[in-house]
Amino acid sequence: MVTRTLEDAQRKTHWNNEHARFQAAHLVQYFADLESESRMKAWRCKFCFYLARGIAGQAFTKSACTACGVEMLFPTTSTDNLCEKCAKKMKLCKHCGAHMD
């Protein structure tokens, strides 16, 4: 029983370290912002572009822009808060609504 617990702990420690390395690499990208041109084309803030890696369901999902109310359609359950027109007008991230800079 103790051997199994120690093996589980080693496996968990390994994957925790892998996850930390993955996060560290994305933090480097966040602060360097070397893909700013692609990020701006996607109209995403640095956090959403480099760090927000959530899980989304595969289902077409409708969502309304929180500013103007226009209905938007997305191929997953990960929806934007703002339509591109409103996001650009207010210089906000279309996904989360934070400032772009």
N, C-alpha and C positions, 0 to 999 in steps of 0.2 A: 504494500500500500504506500509506504514512504517513497519507494523507488518511482512509482507512477506519479506521485505528487511532485517529486523533483524533476522528472521528465517534463511534466506539464509546465512547471515553472520555467525550465530552460526554453521550451518552445514559446511560451508567452513572452519571456524576456527578449528572445530573438525577434519576434514580430513587433514588439514595442519599439525596439531599436530601429527596425526597418521603417516603421511609421515615423519615428522622430527624424530619421535621415530624409525621408520623403518631404516632411513638413519643412525642414531646414532648407532644402533645395528650393522649395516654393517661396520661402521667405526671402531668399537671396534674389529670386526673380522679381518679387514684389518690390523690394527696395531699389533694384537696378532698373526696373521698368524698361528693359531693352526691347520689348515688344509693344512699345507705346503706340506705334502706328496701327498695328492689328487691334490693339485694345480700343483705340479711338474709333476705328471702323465698326467695331462691335458695340460701341458706345457703352462701355462698362467701366466702372471705377476700378482702381488697382486691386481692391480686395476681391471683388466679384470675379475679375479676370484671372488673378493668380492664386487666390486662396480658397474661395468658396467652391468646394467640390462636394456638393451634396448629392443625395440619391434622389432620382426622379423616376416616377412611374411612366410607363409607356402608354399614354392615353392622350388623345387630343383633348386639350383643355382650353376653355374660354376664360378670359379674364378681362376686366374693364380697367382702362387707364385711370389711375387715382386722381389725375388732374382734370381731364376733360370728359372722361366716361366712355370714350370710344371702345368698342369691343375688339379684343385681340384674340387670335387663335394660335396656340402653341402645340407642337408635336409631342410634348411631354407635360408632366405635371409641374415642371419648373417654369413658372411664368414670370414675366416682367411686371414691375409695378407701374411703369409709365410707357406710353407709346413713344416711338422715336421722335416724333415732332415735338411733343411736350418736353421730353428729356433734353433735347438739344436747345430748345427755347430757354429752359431754366438752367442749363448746364449741369444736369443731374444724371446719375447713372440710371439707365432705363431699367435695369434689373432690380436694384435695391432702393434707389432714390437718394443715395448719398451724393455729395459734391464730387465732381469729376477730378478735381486736383488734389 
